[in-house]
Amino acid sequence: MPIVVNLDVMLAKRKIRSRDLAEQVGITEQNISLLKSGKVKGVRFDTLEKICAVLDCQPGDILEYRPDTEEES
């Protein structure tokens, strides 16, 4: 998947635990874990907005596009 989730990096930079982020955003810790691992197919914009507000970051700090060179061949 060419979309990489860097949520764990932002959590470490901000010294915030997944549990605390989940509580402040209003979603389960399990959903945070799934998002961190990249095992989700999508994320709601309102959830992304809340995550960015709590972490004081931009969506691009959390989500990154890395083209898969094997698929392009």
Biopython code that builds the backbone (N, CA, C, O; Angstrom):
import numpy as np
from Bio.PDB.StructureBuilder import StructureBuilder

atoms = [
    (1, "MET", "N", (0.844, -1.176, 0.000)),
    (1, "MET", "CA", (0.000, 0.000, 0.000)),
    (1, "MET", "C", (0.888, 1.239, 0.000)),
    (1, "MET", "O", (1.759, 1.364, 0.861)),
    (2, "PRO", "N", (0.695, 2.136, -0.923)),
    (2, "PRO", "CA", (1.574, 3.302, -1.024)),
    (2, "PRO", "C", (1.313, 4.386, 0.031)),
    (2, "PRO", "O", (2.075, 5.350, 0.113)),
    (3, "ILE", "N", (0.250, 4.247, 0.840)),
    (3, "ILE", "CA", (-0.003, 5.209, 1.915)),
    (3, "ILE", "C", (0.580, 4.646, 3.208)),
    (3, "ILE", "O", (0.214, 3.553, 3.640)),
    (4, "VAL", "N", (1.475, 5.392, 3.814)),
    (4, "VAL", "CA", (2.141, 4.973, 5.060)),
    (4, "VAL", "C", (1.632, 5.858, 6.192)),
    (4, "VAL", "O", (1.570, 7.080, 6.057)),
    (5, "VAL", "N", (1.270, 5.230, 7.310)),
    (5, "VAL", "CA", (0.772, 5.959, 8.472)),
    (5, "VAL", "C", (1.917, 6.137, 9.460)),
    (5, "VAL", "O", (2.494, 5.160, 9.938)),
    (6, "ASN", "N", (2.241, 7.394, 9.763)),
    (6, "ASN", "CA", (3.332, 7.717, 10.690)),
    (6, "ASN", "C", (2.799, 8.196, 12.038)),
    (6, "ASN", "O", (3.419, 9.034, 12.692)),
    (7, "LEU", "N", (1.658, 7.668, 12.448)),
    (7, "LEU", "CA", (1.047, 8.103, 13.701)),
    (7, "LEU", "C", (1.941, 7.776, 14.897)),
    (7, "LEU", "O", (2.040, 8.572, 15.831)),
    (8, "ASP", "N", (2.581, 6.627, 14.875)),
    (8, "ASP", "CA", (3.459, 6.258, 15.993)),
    (8, "ASP", "C", (4.616, 7.240, 16.143)),
    (8, "ASP", "O", (5.057, 7.520, 17.258)),
    (9, "VAL", "N", (5.107, 7.762, 15.019)),
    (9, "VAL", "CA", (6.195, 8.750, 15.058)),
    (9, "VAL", "C", (5.710, 10.030, 15.735)),
    (9, "VAL", "O", (6.401, 10.587, 16.588)),
    (10, "MET", "N", (4.523, 10.492, 15.352)),
    (10, "MET", "CA", (3.979, 11.724, 15.940)),
    (10, "MET", "C", (3.664, 11.543, 17.421)),
    (10, "MET", "O", (3.868, 12.458, 18.219)),
    (11, "LEU", "N", (3.173, 10.375, 17.784)),
    (11, "LEU", "CA", (2.907, 10.110, 19.201)),
    (11, "LEU", "C", (4.209, 10.182, 19.997)),
    (11, "LEU", "O", (4.240, 10.756, 21.086)),
    (12, "ALA", "N", (5.265, 9.613, 19.467)),
    (12, "ALA", "CA", (6.561, 9.647, 20.154)),
    (12, "ALA", "C", (7.101, 11.071, 20.240)),
    (12, "ALA", "O", (7.620, 11.476, 21.281)),
    (13, "LYS", "N", (6.983, 11.829, 19.155)),
    (13, "LYS", "CA", (7.472, 13.213, 19.164)),
    (13, "LYS", "C", (6.742, 14.060, 20.190)),
    (13, "LYS", "O", (7.341, 14.921, 20.834)),
    (14, "ARG", "N", (5.438, 13.814, 20.341)),
    (14, "ARG", "CA", (4.623, 14.606, 21.265)),
    (14, "ARG", "C", (4.564, 13.997, 22.666)),
    (14, "ARG", "O", (3.974, 14.563, 23.586)),
    (15, "LYS", "N", (5.199, 12.815, 22.802)),
    (15, "LYS", "CA", (5.211, 12.109, 24.097)),
    (15, "LYS", "C", (3.799, 11.876, 24.619)),
    (15, "LYS", "O", (3.492, 12.134, 25.783)),
    (16, "ILE", "N", (2.944, 11.378, 23.716)),
    (16, "ILE", "CA", (1.559, 11.060, 24.056)),
    (16, "ILE", "C", (1.344, 9.568, 23.832)),
    (16, "ILE", "O", (1.777, 9.018, 22.820)),
    (17, "ARG", "N", (0.682, 8.921, 24.768)),
    (17, "ARG", "CA", (0.384, 7.492, 24.636)),
    (17, "ARG", "C", (-0.861, 7.296, 23.786)),
    (17, "ARG", "O", (-1.729, 8.166, 23.724)),
    (18, "SER", "N", (-0.937, 6.153, 23.139)),
    (18, "SER", "CA", (-2.093, 5.816, 22.307)),
    (18, "SER", "C", (-3.390, 5.906, 23.106)),
    (18, "SER", "O", (-4.409, 6.381, 22.606)),
    (19, "ARG", "N", (-3.337, 5.448, 24.344)),
    (19, "ARG", "CA", (-4.517, 5.462, 25.206)),
    (19, "ARG", "C", (-5.019, 6.893, 25.417)),
    (19, "ARG", "O", (-6.221, 7.154, 25.363)),
    (20, "ASP", "N", (-4.089, 7.806, 25.657)),
    (20, "ASP", "CA", (-4.461, 9.201, 25.880)),
    (20, "ASP", "C", (-5.011, 9.840, 24.608)),
    (20, "ASP", "O", (-5.981, 10.596, 24.655)),
    (21, "LEU", "N", (-4.393, 9.534, 23.480)),
    (21, "LEU", "CA", (-4.885, 10.056, 22.207)),
    (21, "LEU", "C", (-6.299, 9.549, 21.934)),
    (21, "LEU", "O", (-7.179, 10.322, 21.556)),
    (22, "ALA", "N", (-6.510, 8.265, 22.124)),
    (22, "ALA", "CA", (-7.828, 7.668, 21.887)),
    (22, "ALA", "C", (-8.887, 8.353, 22.745)),
    (22, "ALA", "O", (-9.977, 8.665, 22.267)),
    (23, "GLU", "N", (-8.563, 8.581, 24.003)),
    (23, "GLU", "CA", (-9.501, 9.220, 24.921)),
    (23, "GLU", "C", (-9.833, 10.648, 24.473)),
    (23, "GLU", "O", (-10.996, 11.054, 24.488)),
    (24, "GLN", "N", (-8.816, 11.398, 24.078)),
    (24, "GLN", "CA", (-9.028, 12.791, 23.678)),
    (24, "GLN", "C", (-9.742, 12.910, 22.334)),
    (24, "GLN", "O", (-10.479, 13.868, 22.103)),
    (25, "VAL", "N", (-9.523, 11.934, 21.444)),
    (25, "VAL", "CA", (-10.148, 11.961, 20.122)),
    (25, "VAL", "C", (-11.567, 11.397, 20.185)),
    (25, "VAL", "O", (-12.434, 11.787, 19.403)),
    (26, "GLY", "N", (-11.795, 10.479, 21.120)),
    (26, "GLY", "CA", (-13.121, 9.886, 21.263)),
    (26, "GLY", "C", (-13.296, 8.615, 20.451)),
    (26, "GLY", "O", (-14.405, 8.299, 20.020)),
    (27, "ILE", "N", (-12.198, 7.877, 20.240)),
    (27, "ILE", "CA", (-12.270, 6.576, 19.577)),
    (27, "ILE", "C", (-11.570, 5.561, 20.472)),
    (27, "ILE", "O", (-10.916, 5.925, 21.449)),
    (28, "THR", "N", (-11.714, 4.292, 20.128)),
    (28, "THR", "CA", (-11.123, 3.260, 20.970)),
    (28, "THR", "C", (-9.614, 3.171, 20.764)),
    (28, "THR", "O", (-9.085, 3.547, 19.718)),
    (29, "GLU", "N", (-8.949, 2.668, 21.778)),
    (29, "GLU", "CA", (-7.501, 2.458, 21.674)),
    (29, "GLU", "C", (-7.197, 1.430, 20.587)),
    (29, "GLU", "O", (-6.164, 1.506, 19.922)),
    (30, "GLN", "N", (-8.102, 0.468, 20.412)),
    (30, "GLN", "CA", (-7.927, -0.541, 19.365)),
    (30, "GLN", "C", (-7.937, 0.117, 17.978)),
    (30, "GLN", "O", (-7.160, -0.265, 17.103)),
    (31, "ASN", "N", (-8.815, 1.102, 17.783)),
    (31, "ASN", "CA", (-8.841, 1.795, 16.493)),
    (31, "ASN", "C", (-7.567, 2.597, 16.260)),
    (31, "ASN", "O", (-7.086, 2.684, 15.130)),
    (32, "ILE", "N", (-7.022, 3.180, 17.311)),
    (32, "ILE", "CA", (-5.739, 3.876, 17.190)),
    (32, "ILE", "C", (-4.658, 2.875, 16.780)),
    (32, "ILE", "O", (-3.831, 3.165, 15.915)),
    (33, "SER", "N", (-4.670, 1.709, 17.400)),
    (33, "SER", "CA", (-3.686, 0.675, 17.088)),
    (33, "SER", "C", (-3.805, 0.223, 15.630)),
    (33, "SER", "O", (-2.794, 0.052, 14.949)),
    (34, "LEU", "N", (-5.026, 0.030, 15.155)),
    (34, "LEU", "CA", (-5.233, -0.361, 13.760)),
    (34, "LEU", "C", (-4.755, 0.725, 12.813)),
    (34, "LEU", "O", (-4.163, 0.434, 11.774)),
    (35, "LEU", "N", (-5.011, 1.971, 13.169)),
    (35, "LEU", "CA", (-4.567, 3.082, 12.334)),
    (35, "LEU", "C", (-3.039, 3.144, 12.301)),
    (35, "LEU", "O", (-2.448, 3.331, 11.237)),
    (36, "LYS", "N", (-2.401, 2.988, 13.463)),
    (36, "LYS", "CA", (-0.934, 3.010, 13.537)),
    (36, "LYS", "C", (-0.313, 1.920, 12.685)),
    (36, "LYS", "O", (0.731, 2.135, 12.069)),
    (37, "SER", "N", (-0.938, 0.759, 12.642)),
    (37, "SER", "CA", (-0.377, -0.366, 11.890)),
    (37, "SER", "C", (-0.699, -0.295, 10.403)),
    (37, "SER", "O", (-0.173, -1.084, 9.619)),
    (38, "GLY", "N", (-1.559, 0.644, 10.006)),
    (38, "GLY", "CA", (-1.916, 0.782, 8.597)),
    (38, "GLY", "C", (-2.922, -0.249, 8.129)),
    (38, "GLY", "O", (-3.076, -0.463, 6.927)),
    (39, "LYS", "N", (-3.609, -0.890, 9.059)),
    (39, "LYS", "CA", (-4.555, -1.953, 8.714)),
    (39, "LYS", "C", (-5.969, -1.434, 8.459)),
    (39, "LYS", "O", (-6.909, -2.224, 8.378)),
    (40, "VAL", "N", (-6.128, -0.143, 8.336)),
    (40, "VAL", "CA", (-7.445, 0.419, 8.035)),
    (40, "VAL", "C", (-7.492, 0.823, 6.566)),
    (40, "VAL", "O", (-6.469, 1.147, 5.963)),
    (41, "LYS", "N", (-8.683, 0.797, 6.009)),
    (41, "LYS", "CA", (-8.863, 1.174, 4.605)),
    (41, "LYS", "C", (-9.121, 2.662, 4.452)),
    (41, "LYS", "O", (-9.011, 3.204, 3.352)),
    (42, "GLY", "N", (-9.465, 3.324, 5.549)),
    (42, "GLY", "CA", (-9.741, 4.750, 5.474)),
    (42, "GLY", "C", (-9.865, 5.341, 6.861)),
    (42, "GLY", "O", (-9.926, 4.628, 7.863)),
    (43, "VAL", "N", (-9.902, 6.660, 6.894)),
    (43, "VAL", "CA", (-10.083, 7.381, 8.158)),
    (43, "VAL", "C", (-11.001, 8.566, 7.872)),
    (43, "VAL", "O", (-10.843, 9.261, 6.869)),
    (44, "ARG", "N", (-11.949, 8.782, 8.757)),
    (44, "ARG", "CA", (-12.879, 9.898, 8.581)),
    (44, "ARG", "C", (-12.136, 11.214, 8.782)),
    (44, "ARG", "O", (-11.249, 11.324, 9.629)),
    (45, "PHE", "N", (-12.518, 12.206, 7.986)),
    (45, "PHE", "CA", (-11.856, 13.502, 8.095)),
    (45, "PHE", "C", (-12.044, 14.110, 9.478)),
    (45, "PHE", "O", (-11.129, 14.759, 9.984)),
    (46, "ASP", "N", (-13.201, 13.920, 10.104)),
    (46, "ASP", "CA", (-13.392, 14.499, 11.439)),
    (46, "ASP", "C", (-12.481, 13.829, 12.462)),
    (46, "ASP", "O", (-12.018, 14.480, 13.398)),
    (47, "THR", "N", (-12.219, 12.529, 12.291)),
    (47, "THR", "CA", (-11.287, 11.829, 13.177)),
    (47, "THR", "C", (-9.861, 12.334, 12.936)),
    (47, "THR", "O", (-9.119, 12.591, 13.884)),
    (48, "LEU", "N", (-9.489, 12.473, 11.674)),
    (48, "LEU", "CA", (-8.163, 12.997, 11.335)),
    (48, "LEU", "C", (-7.985, 14.407, 11.880)),
    (48, "LEU", "O", (-6.913, 14.757, 12.374)),
    (49, "GLU", "N", (-9.035, 15.214, 11.791)),
    (49, "GLU", "CA", (-8.996, 16.580, 12.315)),
    (49, "GLU", "C", (-8.741, 16.583, 13.826)),
    (49, "GLU", "O", (-7.928, 17.365, 14.320)),
    (50, "LYS", "N", (-9.429, 15.717, 14.548)),
    (50, "LYS", "CA", (-9.257, 15.641, 16.002)),
    (50, "LYS", "C", (-7.848, 15.161, 16.367)),
    (50, "LYS", "O", (-7.226, 15.684, 17.292)),
    (51, "ILE", "N", (-7.355, 14.163, 15.632)),
    (51, "ILE", "CA", (-5.997, 13.661, 15.881)),
    (51, "ILE", "C", (-4.986, 14.781, 15.669)),
    (51, "ILE", "O", (-4.081, 14.972, 16.481)),
    (52, "CYS", "N", (-5.144, 15.521, 14.573)),
    (52, "CYS", "CA", (-4.222, 16.625, 14.288)),
    (52, "CYS", "C", (-4.307, 17.717, 15.354)),
    (52, "CYS", "O", (-3.291, 18.310, 15.716)),
    (53, "ALA", "N", (-5.509, 17.982, 15.854)),
    (53, "ALA", "CA", (-5.674, 18.997, 16.892)),
    (53, "ALA", "C", (-4.966, 18.575, 18.179)),
    (53, "ALA", "O", (-4.278, 19.380, 18.806)),
    (54, "VAL", "N", (-5.137, 17.317, 18.567)),
    (54, "VAL", "CA", (-4.505, 16.818, 19.800)),
    (54, "VAL", "C", (-2.984, 16.796, 19.659)),
    (54, "VAL", "O", (-2.268, 17.170, 20.587)),
    (55, "LEU", "N", (-2.490, 16.358, 18.499)),
    (55, "LEU", "CA", (-1.047, 16.235, 18.292)),
    (55, "LEU", "C", (-0.409, 17.521, 17.781)),
    (55, "LEU", "O", (0.810, 17.587, 17.625)),
    (56, "ASP", "N", (-1.218, 18.541, 17.520)),
    (56, "ASP", "CA", (-0.739, 19.820, 16.990)),
    (56, "ASP", "C", (0.138, 19.579, 15.760)),
    (56, "ASP", "O", (1.310, 19.954, 15.724)),
    (57, "CYS", "N", (-0.465, 18.944, 14.756)),
    (57, "CYS", "CA", (0.271, 18.617, 13.541)),
    (57, "CYS", "C", (-0.635, 18.754, 12.322)),
    (57, "CYS", "O", (-1.818, 19.071, 12.447)),
    (58, "GLN", "N", (-0.079, 18.517, 11.166)),
    (58, "GLN", "CA", (-0.811, 18.542, 9.910)),
    (58, "GLN", "C", (-1.083, 17.109, 9.459)),
    (58, "GLN", "O", (-0.359, 16.197, 9.859)),
    (59, "PRO", "N", (-2.121, 16.885, 8.625)),
    (59, "PRO", "CA", (-2.379, 15.528, 8.124)),
    (59, "PRO", "C", (-1.164, 14.909, 7.443)),
    (59, "PRO", "O", (-0.949, 13.701, 7.539)),
    (60, "GLY", "N", (-0.377, 15.720, 6.761)),
    (60, "GLY", "CA", (0.827, 15.222, 6.097)),
    (60, "GLY", "C", (1.905, 14.749, 7.057)),
    (60, "GLY", "O", (2.823, 14.036, 6.652)),
    (61, "ASP", "N", (1.806, 15.134, 8.322)),
    (61, "ASP", "CA", (2.740, 14.631, 9.329)),
    (61, "ASP", "C", (2.397, 13.195, 9.714)),
    (61, "ASP", "O", (3.247, 12.452, 10.207)),
    (62, "ILE", "N", (1.140, 12.814, 9.483)),
    (62, "ILE", "CA", (0.648, 11.495, 9.872)),
    (62, "ILE", "C", (0.588, 10.541, 8.684)),
    (62, "ILE", "O", (0.921, 9.362, 8.805)),
    (63, "LEU", "N", (0.161, 11.063, 7.537)),
    (63, "LEU", "CA", (-0.007, 10.239, 6.341)),
    (63, "LEU", "C", (1.042, 10.597, 5.301)),
    (63, "LEU", "O", (1.311, 11.773, 5.052)),
    (64, "GLU", "N", (1.628, 9.577, 4.702)),
    (64, "GLU", "CA", (2.676, 9.792, 3.713)),
    (64, "GLU", "C", (2.405, 8.905, 2.504)),
    (64, "GLU", "O", (2.000, 7.751, 2.652)),
    (65, "TYR", "N", (2.626, 9.437, 1.325)),
    (65, "TYR", "CA", (2.478, 8.670, 0.094)),
    (65, "TYR", "C", (3.847, 8.223, -0.386)),
    (65, "TYR", "O", (4.727, 9.043, -0.647)),
    (66, "ARG", "N", (4.017, 6.909, -0.499)),
    (66, "ARG", "CA", (5.253, 6.330, -1.028)),
    (66, "ARG", "C", (4.864, 5.419, -2.191)),
    (66, "ARG", "O", (4.332, 4.329, -1.982)),
    (67, "PRO", "N", (5.130, 5.867, -3.403)),
    (67, "PRO", "CA", (4.757, 5.036, -4.557)),
    (67, "PRO", "C", (5.399, 3.658, -4.487)),
    (67, "PRO", "O", (6.570, 3.519, -4.132)),
    (68, "ASP", "N", (4.624, 2.658, -4.826)),
    (68, "ASP", "CA", (5.129, 1.288, -4.857)),
    (68, "ASP", "C", (5.711, 1.034, -6.244)),
    (68, "ASP", "O", (4.963, 0.884, -7.210)),
    (69, "THR", "N", (7.008, 0.987, -6.347)),
    (69, "THR", "CA", (7.660, 0.859, -7.647)),
    (69, "THR", "C", (7.379, -0.485, -8.308)),
    (69, "THR", "O", (7.414, -0.574, -9.535)),
    (70, "GLU", "N", (7.100, -1.533, -7.536)),
    (70, "GLU", "CA", (6.808, -2.846, -8.119)),
    (70, "GLU", "C", (5.488, -2.837, -8.864)),
    (70, "GLU", "O", (5.364, -3.485, -9.903)),
    (71, "GLU", "N", (4.477, -2.102, -8.345)),
    (71, "GLU", "CA", (3.173, -2.041, -8.987)),
    (71, "GLU", "C", (3.236, -1.246, -10.281)),
    (71, "GLU", "O", (2.468, -1.512, -11.205)),
    (72, "GLU", "N", (4.142, -0.273, -10.364)),
    (72, "GLU", "CA", (4.238, 0.566, -11.543)),
    (72, "GLU", "C", (4.849, -0.180, -12.725)),
    (72, "GLU", "O", (4.609, 0.188, -13.874)),
    (73, "SER", "N", (5.628, -1.216, -12.462)),
    (73, "SER", "CA", (6.310, -1.959, -13.527)),
    (73, "SER", "C", (5.347, -2.797, -14.337)),
    (73, "SER", "O", (5.761, -3.483, -15.272)),
]
sb = StructureBuilder()
sb.init_structure("model")
sb.init_model(0)
sb.init_chain("A")
sb.init_seg("    ")
for serial, (resi, resn, name, xyz) in enumerate(atoms, 1):
    if name == "N":
        sb.init_residue(resn, " ", resi, " ")
    sb.init_atom(name, np.array(xyz, "f"), 0.0, 1.0, " ", f" {name:<3s}", serial, name[0])
structure = sb.get_structure()
